[in-house]
């Protein structure tokens, strides 16, 4: 246990230590992970170890100003030496986790060379279509102070997002640094602008034109947009157990898909897609299972698809494959289920497995008919008997009562509620698997 004012004794696994040693050998590094997993601590540790050549930009970078500052060169200590020492002093002496960035946008723009400021103006127009200009406060007096005009208005009247993206670009244009560490580049920026900015960072021609001085770019992000899809090994997942931070490199398409899914909140509804897809054979299967989902998993979208035949099951699953690609590498690999009666087409299970559906996702009932898996108490209330019913084609008979399958399922689902008790096989072989992927 720590005292209330005591810093955590944070450390790294051997794998994370190796990452820290090799980080400056990479062109891009993207760090992902849960809140409080140590991404920011990791960036600051890297900024410390990389020294004056590294520029760290923390998440607390929202700024506003009316007038540009003046740039006066200082003798002796260089700008980067001064900023690095300020960063180290703040980080070592802080009594809480403060994420202030050692960059003042007003002063940073003034410190850019004329050519770099022209590049800033050019980039902002390319990214956002806004015309940025440097103007004098007194138009007829070149000795008056300058300000930044954006589409005819002072930059102080632009959105916070505009100033945040300006801060990012200004920081990256500073060519006294060759390594840049940015904590959550997506903060305050619309997804569209994030995408345009990410294109700038990952496009080699753009990098060469505007940011040729950048040797290494390290991002810690909660946005899927900043994942490196060209070189998946540049993406890393950060985890923390207690006070120990670990870093895991992404090595496969499946892993990058999992991280993408994690960054979407582990919910397919974020994409207006269902959390799971269940393919069933007939109308009664569809109505009964759909009712179970509506009652048990309120607020979760699960698609139940009625196939009507074995060939249609294969057709529907194949259609899913065309949407999601290689099922084994897709986030949907454990989220598509096929539910079959005991009696089904020969070779169907092997065909589905051959198409990429995991065997555990194929549920084959022990009896031939969904009616055998209706709640026992509801069936007793309908037939006034606990004995097993008889199925004759489309009709269900018991205790001199007879209903069509469709009539029976309508009676069953009308009696179901959130307290309904289901049979052991349905719970263990079906519902537990659905709940496993929703957890």
WOMOMO-V643147 format. One record per residue. SS is DSSP state (H for helix, E for strand, C for the rest). PSI is psi in degrees with one decimal (999 if undefined). OMEGA is omega in whole degrees, 0 to 359 (* if undefined). Layout:
BEGIN
ss=(SS:SS)
psi=(PSI:PSI)
omega=(OMEGA:OMEGA)
END
This chain:
BEGIN
ss=(C:C:C:C:C:C:C:C:C:C:E:E:C:H:H:H:H:H:H:H:H:H:H:H:H:C:C:E:E:E:E:E:C:C:C:C:C:C:H:H:H:H:H:H:H:H:H:H:H:H:H:H:H:E:E:E:E:C:C:E:C:C:C:C:C:C:C:C:C:C:C:C:C:C:C:C:C:C:H:H:H:H:H:H:H:H:H:H:H:H:H:H:H:C:C:C:C:C:C:E:C:C:C:C:H:H:H:H:H:H:H:C:C:H:H:H:H:H:H:H:H:H:H:H:H:H:H:H:C:C:C:E:E:E:E:E:C:C:C:C:C:C:C:C:C:E:E:E:E:E:C:C:E:E:H:H:H:C:C:H:H:H:H:H:H:H:H:H:H:H:H:H:H:C:C:C:C:C:E:E:E:E:E:C:C:C:C:C:C:C:H:H:H:H:H:H:H:H:H:H:H:H:C:H:H:H:H:H:H:H:C:C:C:C:C:E:E:E:E:E:C:C:C:H:H:H:C:C:C:C:C:H:H:H:E:E:E:E:E:E:E:C:C:E:E:E:E:E:E:C:C:C:H:H:H:H:H:H:H:H:H:H:H:C:C:C:C:H:H:H:H:C:C:C:C:E:E:E:E:E:C:C:H:H:H:H:H:H:H:H:H:H:H:H:H:H:C:C:C:C:C:E:E:E:E:E:C:C:C:H:H:H:H:H:H:H:H:H:H:H:H:H:H:H:C:C:H:H:H:C:C:C:C:C:C:E:E:E:E:E:C:C:C:C:C:C:C:H:H:H:H:H:H:H:C:C:C:C:H:H:H:E:E:E:C:C:C:C:C:H:H:H:H:C:C:H:H:H:H:H:H:H:H:C:C:C:C:C:C:E:E:E:C:C:E:E:E:E:C:C:E:E:E:E:H:H:H:H:H:H:H:H:H:H:H:C:C:C:C:C:C:C:C:H:H:H:H:H:H:H:H:H:H:H:H:H:H:H:C)
psi=(144.2:153.3:163.7:-26.7:17.9:132.1:143.8:145.5:68.7:137.9:179.8:148.3:168.6:-39.8:-39.7:-36.9:-41.1:-39.6:-45.3:-37.2:-31.4:-0.4:-39.8:2.5:-4.1:147.5:-41.7:144.3:128.8:123.3:128.8:161.2:171.1:164.5:141.9:25.5:-9.3:12.6:-46.2:-42.1:-40.4:-44.8:-43.6:-37.5:-42.2:-42.9:-37.3:-47.2:-30.7:-19.4:-153.8:-19.0:-9.1:136.1:120.1:132.1:108.3:176.1:-24.0:77.6:18.8:121.1:157.1:148.8:157.1:-40.4:148.3:147.4:176.6:150.6:120.5:112.4:140.4:147.0:155.8:-112.8:127.6:161.8:-45.0:-33.8:-44.5:-45.4:-37.6:-40.6:-37.1:-41.5:-48.6:-41.1:-43.9:-44.6:-42.1:-30.7:-8.6:142.1:4.3:170.9:97.6:128.2:32.3:140.4:135.7:48.8:124.7:114.7:-43.2:-47.2:-35.3:-39.4:-39.2:-31.0:-15.8:150.4:166.2:-42.6:-36.8:-36.7:-36.9:-36.7:-39.6:-48.3:-41.8:-43.7:-42.8:-34.9:-37.5:-41.3:-46.4:-4.7:16.3:141.1:112.2:133.7:151.3:122.7:156.1:142.9:-32.9:102.6:-29.7:18.1:103.0:-8.3:-6.0:161.8:150.2:157.7:168.4:125.6:133.6:109.7:38.3:-4.9:152.8:140.9:-23.7:-18.1:-0.2:170.2:159.2:-35.6:-39.2:-44.3:-31.6:-43.0:-34.0:-39.3:-43.5:-49.1:-43.7:-44.0:-46.0:-22.3:-11.1:103.3:10.3:-10.5:151.1:-4.5:130.4:131.5:116.5:122.5:114.7:69.3:-17.6:-9.7:123.6:8.0:135.0:151.7:-37.7:-46.7:-35.8:-44.8:-42.6:-41.1:-42.5:-38.6:-40.6:-42.2:-35.7:-9.0:119.3:-37.0:-41.8:-42.0:-43.0:-38.0:-46.3:-32.0:42.0:-18.7:-12.7:118.7:-43.2:133.4:122.1:121.4:136.6:122.4:155.7:13.3:133.2:-23.6:-29.3:4.6:143.0:104.6:-13.8:-40.3:95.1:-22.8:-10.4:-8.9:139.7:147.4:125.4:132.7:154.7:131.8:111.4:-120.1:14.8:123.6:135.2:153.1:126.9:121.4:141.1:129.6:-3.7:162.1:-38.7:-41.4:-39.4:-34.4:-38.5:-40.9:-41.1:-44.7:-40.4:-42.6:-14.0:9.9:15.5:33.4:122.8:-17.5:-24.3:-28.7:14.2:36.1:155.2:156.7:-25.1:157.6:125.4:119.8:121.8:168.8:-53.9:-179.2:-42.9:-40.0:-45.6:-49.7:-42.4:-48.3:-38.7:-40.0:-40.5:-46.7:-42.4:-35.7:-39.9:-29.5:56.9:133.2:-4.7:134.1:114.8:123.8:123.9:123.1:126.0:121.1:-38.3:-18.4:161.1:-41.6:-35.3:-32.1:-47.1:-38.9:-43.7:-42.2:-38.7:-37.1:-40.4:-39.2:-38.5:-30.7:-46.8:-2.1:-151.4:110.8:-37.4:-24.3:2.8:149.7:-14.8:4.5:-30.0:14.6:8.6:125.2:145.4:127.9:122.5:149.7:164.5:-39.8:116.6:174.8:137.2:132.1:-1.4:-45.4:-45.0:-35.9:-44.8:-40.7:-40.1:-25.5:-2.8:-2.2:123.9:144.1:-35.3:-17.3:2.5:111.5:118.7:115.6:150.0:-16.5:159.3:83.4:130.8:-20.7:-29.5:-11.8:14.8:154.1:131.6:-39.8:-33.3:-41.4:-38.1:-36.2:-26.0:-45.3:-6.4:38.6:148.3:2.6:163.8:136.9:172.0:135.3:122.3:93.0:-112.6:10.1:144.6:125.3:137.9:134.5:43.4:12.8:145.7:132.6:153.7:162.1:-39.6:-39.3:-42.4:-44.9:-34.9:-38.8:-38.9:-51.2:-25.2:-22.3:-8.6:145.2:-171.3:-11.4:-1.0:135.8:129.3:161.5:158.0:-42.4:-42.6:-41.1:-48.8:-39.9:-17.1:-64.5:-37.4:-33.3:-38.6:-45.1:-27.5:-36.4:-13.2:-15.2:999)
omega=(180:169:186:183:184:178:174:178:186:179:184:172:177:180:178:177:178:177:181:181:187:188:185:175:183:176:178:169:178:181:177:178:181:171:178:178:176:182:182:178:179:178:181:177:178:180:178:185:182:173:189:181:184:177:180:178:182:184:181:185:177:183:174:178:179:186:175:175:178:176:177:180:179:179:177:185:181:180:184:176:180:182:180:179:177:179:181:181:181:184:183:187:184:180:175:184:180:187:177:180:178:179:176:187:180:182:182:178:179:183:177:172:179:182:178:176:177:176:177:180:181:181:181:177:178:183:191:180:181:180:178:179:171:183:175:177:173:188:183:183:182:176:179:183:181:173:178:176:176:183:176:181:175:182:180:180:177:180:176:179:179:181:178:178:176:178:179:183:180:179:184:181:183:189:171:178:174:179:182:179:184:179:178:180:184:187:174:186:181:179:179:180:174:180:179:179:178:177:178:185:187:178:185:180:178:177:182:184:187:188:182:180:184:177:183:178:183:182:168:192:169:184:177:187:184:173:177:182:180:178:189:179:176:179:182:178:183:179:179:175:187:178:184:182:176:180:181:178:176:185:184:176:179:180:179:176:179:178:177:180:177:182:174:177:183:180:179:177:177:179:187:178:181:176:178:176:180:180:181:186:190:183:182:175:182:184:183:182:177:179:178:181:181:183:189:187:181:180:178:180:175:181:174:185:179:185:179:179:179:182:178:177:179:181:180:179:178:177:177:178:180:179:189:180:179:184:183:180:184:173:179:187:179:188:173:182:173:182:185:169:178:178:180:184:178:178:184:181:180:178:180:177:179:178:175:180:179:182:181:180:177:181:178:181:180:179:187:178:181:181:180:185:172:180:186:183:178:178:179:180:180:186:181:180:176:180:181:182:178:175:179:183:182:187:180:185:175:174:178:174:184:179:171:180:181:177:182:182:178:177:182:185:178:180:183:173:186:178:183:178:182:183:186:183:180:180:188:187:184:185:180:178:177:181:178:180:177:184:*)
END
